[in-house]
Amino acid sequence: MEEKLVTLFHTYESVAYLISIAINIVISILGVVPSVFLTAANLAVFGFWQGTFLSFIGEAVGAIVSFLLYRKGFRKLSETKWLSDPKVKRLLAAEGTEAFSLVLSLRLLPFVPSGLVTFVAAIGRMSLLLFLVASSLGKLPALLLEAYSVYQVMNWTWQGEVILALISAFLLMFTWKRIAQKKG
């Protein structure tokens, strides 16, 4: 996928920034598609800092668009029974500093899906401005780490080799545990 995006960016150089941001918006709206391949393409075409900045802008704009769409389309879901869990209700009812802190901390955690955080914030009581600031501040360190990792892997540095070895070890352990659970 990364190669296709690189080709697309080179083919339409004059609007490559806009294409990247548009793709990021679609990824954000879908909520479950990882953006690492887009980050890799941005780094390959625009360089580390410019590519990272473009990915950050794309993710911030994507989060805003998703927030607005989710709020418009799914607001009534906050009253449904399947969102009645006390922890979910707390996030839905959060406002001001509490909402800001929750979104910021959830964005910092790499294993919490961005789409889920955006969805719950959108159907809750959080304002768009607070969401934008908390989401962007929380996403910045995660994106810098992602960009650094992708850049190291793309350039096959020793750090990239370590990153790939750790990912491979994690996937191997995860697969082994799943197989062991199915047998037992």
Stockholm file with secondary structure:
# STOCKHOLM 1.0

chainA/1-184         MEEKLVTLFHTYESVAYLISIAINIVISILGVVPSVFLTAANLAVFGFWQGTFLSFIGEAVGAIVSFLLYRKGFRKLSETKWLSDPKVKRLLAAEGTEAFSLVLSLRLLPFVPSGLVTFVAAIGRMSLLLFLVASSLGKLPALLLEAYSVYQVMNWTWQGEVILALISAFLLMFTWKRIAQKKG
#=GR chainA/1-184 SS CHHHHHHHHHHTGGGHHHHHHHHHHHHHHHSSSCCHHHHHHHHHHHCHHHHHHHHHHHHHHHHHHHHHHHHHHHGGGGGSGGGCSHHHHHHHHCCHHHHHHHHHHHHHCTTSCHHHHHHHHHHTTCCHHHHHHHHHHHHHHHHHHHHHHHHHHHTTCHHHHHHHHHHHHHHHHHHHHHHHHHHC
#=GC SS_cons         CHHHHHHHHHHTGGGHHHHHHHHHHHHHHHSSSCCHHHHHHHHHHHCHHHHHHHHHHHHHHHHHHHHHHHHHHHGGGGGSGGGCSHHHHHHHHCCHHHHHHHHHHHHHCTTSCHHHHHHHHHHTTCCHHHHHHHHHHHHHHHHHHHHHHHHHHHTTCHHHHHHHHHHHHHHHHHHHHHHHHHHC
//
